[in-house]
Amino acid sequence: MKPNQTTTEEEFKQHQQSVMLEGIVDEAVKVNYTDTGSGPPLVLLHGIPTWSYLYQAVIPELEDNYRVIVPDLLGYGYSDQRDRFDRSLHVQAKLVIRLMEHLEIEQAHVAAHDIGGGVGLILALEEPERIDKLVLSNTVAYDSWPIEEMLMVGHPSWKNKSLQDMEDFLSKGYKGVFAQQDQLTDTFLQGIMAPYLHEEGKLSLVRNAAALNTNHTTSITHRLSEIKHSVLMLWGTQDPWQPMETGEMLEKDLPNSRLVRINQSAHWVPQEAPREFATEIKKFI
């Protein structure tokens, strides 16, 4: 397989828009997002330690069929990184709803990766009328998270780490959890890390990691059967962080779900297998 043609971070940022949104936390916060294409709205949600750039190879595969909306979650990417608000899954769910309201979108399909999937599950339960179909990719669920490395980064002592320490940590994490190393281009690696390699971004990532809370998904485990939406799960089979067993459990607990195994892929499915990722979404929707 040939590596994907990678958009640079600067090129990706040029297509982002910014808006100040109220009603997410107790003050207005900046949210950066991509809004491209036409058709039924499709919101893509990223996880940690990424930002919406995770979907740089997926967006071109989808924008001819859908209005693709891809926000940077609060504290992530080029959304607000100030050290003065919560970054929990419930706060991120509020961000999605407020952005949809700002864009005058009543209902959207949602495709979500990693902690974004936890946000998707919360939305399906708490704002069911806002969600049409739901796609989950190597998502957090049950007590499958946070991984030990993210717990470590969330300790306040990490604010004293150097930028080089943070870059080394992130680079090692990406390189260690890519099944297809040729898809981890230098351009992508530098782009996905860039928002966190300055002092405010480094501290923001520490706070993002500190906000990871197993209780946010264990508290809804007993309610998963209430989710009546059609759910597609796209799971990288070689993921050591969110293993296949998690996807298999979700397939049993979500009544209208189907699990598709993405072979030759680990955790970062939207970058490792963007065409397959997008094709499965188009078939599903």
HELIX and SHEET records of a PDB file:
HELIX    1   1 GLU A    9  GLN A   14  1                                   6    
HELIX    2   2 SER A   52  TYR A   55  5                                   4    
HELIX    3   3 ILE A   59  LEU A   62  1                                   4    
HELIX    4   4 LEU A   89  HIS A  102  1                                  14    
HELIX    5   5 ILE A  115  GLU A  126  1                                  12    
HELIX    6   6 PRO A  128  ARG A  130  5                                   3    
HELIX    7   7 GLU A  148  VAL A  153  1                                   6    
HELIX    8   8 PRO A  156  ASN A  160  5                                   5    
HELIX    9   9 LEU A  163  GLY A  176  1                                  14    
HELIX   10  10 GLN A  181  GLN A  183  5                                   3    
HELIX   11  11 ASP A  186  MET A  193  1                                   8    
HELIX   12  12 ALA A  194  TYR A  196  5                                   3    
HELIX   13  13 GLU A  199  ALA A  210  1                                  12    
HELIX   14  14 ASN A  215  THR A  218  1                                   4    
HELIX   15  15 THR A  221  GLU A  226  5                                   6    
HELIX   16  16 MET A  244  ASP A  253  1                                  10    
HELIX   17  17 VAL A  269  GLU A  272  1                                   4    
HELIX   18  18 PRO A  274  PHE A  284  1                                  11    
SHEET    1   A 8 GLN A  16  LEU A  21  0                                        
SHEET    2   A 8 VAL A  29  THR A  36 -1                                        
SHEET    3   A 8 ARG A  67  PRO A  71 -1                                        
SHEET    4   A 8 PRO A  41  LEU A  45  1                                        
SHEET    5   A 8 ALA A 108  HIS A 113  1                                        
SHEET    6   A 8 ILE A 131  SER A 137  1                                        
SHEET    7   A 8 VAL A 231  GLY A 236  1                                        
SHEET    8   A 8 SER A 257  ILE A 262  1                                        
END                                                                             
